[in-house]
Amino acid sequence: MSIGIIIMGLLIGFMVGLTGVGGAAMLTPILILLGINPSIAVGTDLFYNSITKLFGSIQHYRQKTIDLKLVKYLAIGSIPSAIFAVGMLHLFDTYFHNQEQIIKHALGYVLILVAIATLIKTFMKKKMEWNRWQLIPLKEKRMLTITIGAILGFMVGMTSIGSGSLFALVMLYLYRMSPSQLVGTDIAHAFLLVTAAGLMHAGIGNVDYLLTINLLLGSIPGVLFGSTLSSKLPAKPLRTVMALMILFSGIKLI
């Protein structure tokens, strides 16, 4: 057990519960900046995320707040794409030994995307809620949904980031659903995606299980405490600060 890692997990969990901003966008860059190998940081974060999202998925399934058809179409694109990204990273490491550099740069660019997505969702949510794309039935947007899943899934497989924030922004813009259904669908799809990518990373030895346990010991009470306080504190300023922190992390990594 490492007290420092447990406290870090507690703080990250607290901020996730308080702001709703994805934990991976904070956790992976912090692990890398602390000197943990980028591939281990990504693999461990995916494995850790898989466990945390499992409980959220079960809860939303019980509440019937998951659009299973949308999850299916997104997963058809995202899961093979994420697996391909992990395989490609491993291949580059085997032949060119530049996996760390690729992950750091990819992570930097995806963090900037996540920060922008968070700011858009925070300040332009109402403008995005109703548009002509939402009027098109899901059946007619099937190929578009699979393609989006494939593009974003590749990013998640390579960096562990975006399974929540980037997919949530796409869902908010393209599909008409209630806020609870949006959250439930996003978590359920993210669970499938990070589990597939996490298992791939585990298979090639990129998961630190002791680190995962220490993070979970801190983050679970942190999320519960943050969620309790979230209704009492203003969300917009907190999310803005978090987005700016993520943006600076991305720039630093690049």
C-alpha positions as CSV (number, residue, x, y, z in Angstrom):
1,M,0.0,0.0,0.0
2,S,1.2,3.5,-0.9
3,I,-0.4,6.3,1.1
4,G,0.6,8.9,-1.5
5,I,-1.2,7.0,-4.3
6,I,-4.3,6.4,-2.1
7,I,-4.5,10.2,-1.3
8,M,-4.1,10.9,-5.1
9,G,-6.9,8.5,-5.8
10,L,-9.0,10.2,-3.1
11,L,-8.4,13.7,-4.6
12,I,-9.1,12.6,-8.2
13,G,-12.3,10.7,-7.1
14,F,-13.4,13.7,-5.2
15,M,-13.0,16.0,-8.2
16,V,-14.8,13.5,-10.5
17,G,-17.7,13.3,-8.0
18,L,-17.8,17.1,-7.6
19,T,-17.5,18.1,-11.3
20,G,-18.4,15.0,-13.4
21,V,-15.2,15.6,-15.5
22,G,-13.6,12.3,-16.4
23,G,-11.0,10.8,-14.0
24,A,-8.8,9.4,-16.8
25,A,-8.1,12.9,-18.1
26,M,-6.6,13.7,-14.8
27,L,-5.2,10.4,-13.7
28,T,-3.1,9.3,-16.7
29,P,-1.1,12.5,-17.1
30,I,-0.5,12.7,-13.4
31,L,0.8,9.1,-13.3
32,I,3.1,9.9,-16.3
33,L,4.3,13.2,-14.7
34,L,5.1,11.2,-11.5
35,G,7.5,9.1,-13.6
36,I,5.4,6.0,-14.3
37,N,6.0,4.4,-17.7
38,P,3.3,5.9,-20.1
39,S,2.2,2.4,-21.4
40,I,1.8,1.2,-17.7
41,A,-0.1,4.5,-16.9
42,V,-2.5,4.0,-19.8
43,G,-3.0,0.2,-19.2
44,T,-3.6,0.7,-15.4
45,D,-5.9,3.6,-16.0
46,L,-8.1,1.5,-18.4
47,F,-8.2,-1.4,-16.0
48,Y,-9.0,0.9,-13.1
49,N,-11.7,2.7,-15.1
50,S,-13.3,-0.7,-16.1
51,I,-13.9,-1.5,-12.4
52,T,-15.3,1.9,-11.5
53,K,-17.6,2.0,-14.6
54,L,-18.9,-1.5,-13.9
55,F,-20.8,-0.4,-10.8
56,G,-22.2,2.7,-12.6
57,S,-23.4,0.5,-15.5
58,I,-25.2,-1.9,-13.2
59,Q,-26.9,1.0,-11.5
60,H,-28.1,2.5,-14.7
61,Y,-29.2,-0.8,-16.1
62,R,-31.4,-1.3,-13.1
63,Q,-32.8,2.2,-13.6
64,K,-33.4,1.4,-17.3
65,T,-31.5,4.6,-18.3
66,I,-29.3,2.9,-21.0
67,D,-30.0,3.1,-24.8
68,L,-28.8,-0.4,-25.6
69,K,-29.1,0.0,-29.4
70,L,-26.9,3.1,-29.3
71,V,-24.4,1.3,-27.1
72,K,-24.3,-1.6,-29.6
73,Y,-23.6,0.6,-32.6
74,L,-20.9,2.6,-30.8
75,A,-19.2,-0.6,-29.5
76,I,-19.2,-2.2,-33.0
77,G,-16.9,0.7,-34.0
78,S,-15.0,1.5,-30.8
79,I,-14.0,-1.9,-29.4
80,P,-12.2,-3.3,-32.6
81,S,-10.6,0.1,-33.1
82,A,-9.3,0.3,-29.5
83,I,-7.9,-3.2,-29.7
84,F,-6.2,-2.3,-33.0
85,A,-4.7,0.8,-31.3
86,V,-3.3,-1.2,-28.4
87,G,-1.9,-3.8,-30.9
88,M,-0.3,-1.0,-33.0
89,L,1.4,0.5,-29.9
90,H,2.8,-2.9,-29.0
91,L,4.1,-3.4,-32.5
92,F,5.8,0.0,-32.6
93,D,7.4,-0.8,-29.2
94,T,8.7,-4.1,-30.5
95,Y,10.2,-2.7,-33.7
96,F,10.9,1.0,-33.1
97,H,11.0,1.2,-29.3
98,N,9.2,4.6,-29.4
99,Q,5.9,3.6,-27.7
100,E,6.5,6.1,-24.8
101,Q,6.9,9.0,-27.2
102,I,3.8,8.1,-29.2
103,I,1.7,7.8,-26.1
104,K,2.9,11.1,-24.6
105,H,2.1,13.0,-27.8
106,A,-1.2,11.3,-28.5
107,L,-2.2,11.9,-24.8
108,G,-1.3,15.6,-25.1
109,Y,-3.5,16.1,-28.1
110,V,-6.4,14.1,-26.7
111,L,-6.2,16.0,-23.4
112,I,-6.6,19.3,-25.3
113,L,-9.6,17.8,-27.2
114,V,-11.1,16.7,-23.8
115,A,-10.6,20.1,-22.3
116,I,-12.3,21.8,-25.3
117,A,-15.1,19.2,-25.2
118,T,-15.6,19.9,-21.4
119,L,-15.7,23.7,-22.0
120,I,-18.2,23.3,-24.9
121,K,-20.4,21.0,-22.8
122,T,-20.3,23.5,-19.9
123,F,-21.0,26.7,-21.7
124,M,-22.9,25.6,-24.9
125,K,-25.0,22.7,-23.7
126,K,-28.3,24.4,-24.4
127,K,-27.4,25.4,-28.0
128,M,-26.4,21.7,-28.7
129,E,-29.4,20.1,-27.2
130,W,-31.8,20.6,-30.1
131,N,-30.7,20.4,-33.7
132,R,-31.7,18.6,-37.0
133,W,-29.3,15.7,-36.5
134,Q,-31.4,14.6,-33.5
135,L,-34.5,14.3,-35.6
136,I,-32.9,11.6,-37.8
137,P,-33.7,8.1,-36.5
138,L,-30.8,6.0,-35.1
139,K,-31.3,3.4,-37.8
140,E,-30.4,6.0,-40.5
141,K,-27.4,7.2,-38.4
142,R,-26.1,3.6,-37.9
143,M,-22.9,4.0,-40.1
144,L,-22.2,7.4,-38.7
145,T,-22.5,6.1,-35.2
146,I,-20.1,3.1,-35.9
147,T,-17.6,5.5,-37.6
148,I,-17.6,7.9,-34.7
149,G,-17.2,4.9,-32.3
150,A,-14.2,3.7,-34.4
151,I,-12.4,7.1,-34.4
152,L,-12.9,7.8,-30.7
153,G,-12.3,4.2,-29.7
154,F,-8.8,4.4,-31.4
155,M,-8.0,7.4,-29.2
156,V,-9.2,5.7,-26.0
157,G,-7.1,2.5,-26.8
158,M,-4.0,4.6,-27.3
159,T,-4.4,7.1,-24.5
160,S,-7.1,5.7,-22.1
161,I,-8.8,9.1,-22.3
162,G,-12.1,10.2,-23.8
163,S,-14.3,7.1,-23.2
164,G,-16.7,9.4,-21.2
165,S,-16.1,13.1,-22.2
166,L,-15.7,12.8,-25.9
167,F,-18.4,10.2,-26.4
168,A,-20.8,12.2,-24.1
169,L,-20.3,15.4,-26.3
170,V,-21.1,13.4,-29.5
171,M,-24.2,11.8,-27.8
172,L,-25.3,15.2,-26.6
173,Y,-25.2,16.7,-30.1
174,L,-26.4,13.8,-32.3
175,Y,-29.0,11.9,-30.3
176,R,-32.1,13.0,-28.5
177,M,-32.2,11.5,-25.0
178,S,-32.9,12.6,-21.4
179,P,-29.9,13.7,-19.2
180,S,-30.1,10.5,-17.1
181,Q,-30.2,8.3,-20.3
182,L,-27.2,10.2,-21.7
183,V,-25.2,9.5,-18.6
184,G,-26.3,5.9,-18.4
185,T,-25.6,5.2,-22.1
186,D,-22.2,6.9,-21.9
187,I,-21.1,4.9,-18.8
188,A,-22.4,1.6,-20.2
189,H,-20.5,2.0,-23.5
190,A,-17.4,3.3,-21.7
191,F,-17.4,0.2,-19.6
192,L,-17.4,-2.1,-22.6
193,L,-14.7,0.0,-24.4
194,V,-12.3,0.4,-21.5
195,T,-12.7,-3.3,-20.5
196,A,-11.7,-4.5,-24.0
197,A,-8.8,-2.1,-24.2
198,G,-7.8,-2.8,-20.5
199,L,-7.7,-6.5,-21.1
200,M,-5.5,-6.0,-24.2
201,H,-3.1,-3.9,-22.1
202,A,-3.2,-6.5,-19.3
203,G,-2.4,-9.3,-21.8
204,I,0.8,-7.5,-22.8
205,G,1.8,-6.7,-19.2
206,N,0.8,-3.0,-19.2
207,V,-1.3,-3.1,-16.0
208,D,0.1,-2.5,-12.5
209,Y,-2.5,-4.3,-10.3
210,L,-1.1,-3.0,-6.9
211,L,-1.3,0.6,-8.3
212,T,-5.0,-0.1,-9.3
213,I,-5.9,-1.3,-5.8
214,N,-4.3,1.7,-4.2
215,L,-6.1,4.1,-6.5
216,L,-9.5,2.3,-5.9
217,L,-9.0,2.5,-2.1
218,G,-8.8,6.3,-2.4
219,S,-11.1,7.1,-5.3
220,I,-14.2,5.2,-4.2
221,P,-14.7,7.2,-1.0
222,G,-13.5,10.3,-2.9
223,V,-16.3,10.0,-5.6
224,L,-18.9,9.4,-2.9
225,F,-17.9,12.5,-0.9
226,G,-17.6,14.6,-4.0
227,S,-21.0,13.5,-5.3
228,T,-22.5,14.4,-1.9
229,L,-21.0,18.0,-2.1
230,S,-21.8,18.5,-5.9
231,S,-25.3,19.7,-5.3
232,K,-24.1,22.4,-2.8
233,L,-21.3,23.9,-4.9
234,P,-21.5,25.8,-8.3
235,A,-20.7,23.3,-11.2
236,K,-19.7,25.8,-14.0
237,P,-16.7,27.4,-12.3
238,L,-15.4,24.1,-11.0
239,R,-15.7,22.4,-14.5
240,T,-14.0,25.4,-16.1
241,V,-11.0,25.2,-13.7
242,M,-10.8,21.4,-14.3
243,A,-10.9,21.9,-18.1
244,L,-8.1,24.4,-17.9
245,M,-6.0,22.1,-15.8
246,I,-6.5,19.3,-18.3
247,L,-5.6,21.7,-21.1
248,F,-2.3,22.7,-19.5
249,S,-1.5,19.0,-18.8
250,G,-2.0,18.3,-22.5
251,I,0.2,21.2,-23.6
252,K,2.9,20.1,-21.1
253,L,2.9,16.5,-22.4
254,I,3.3,17.7,-26.0
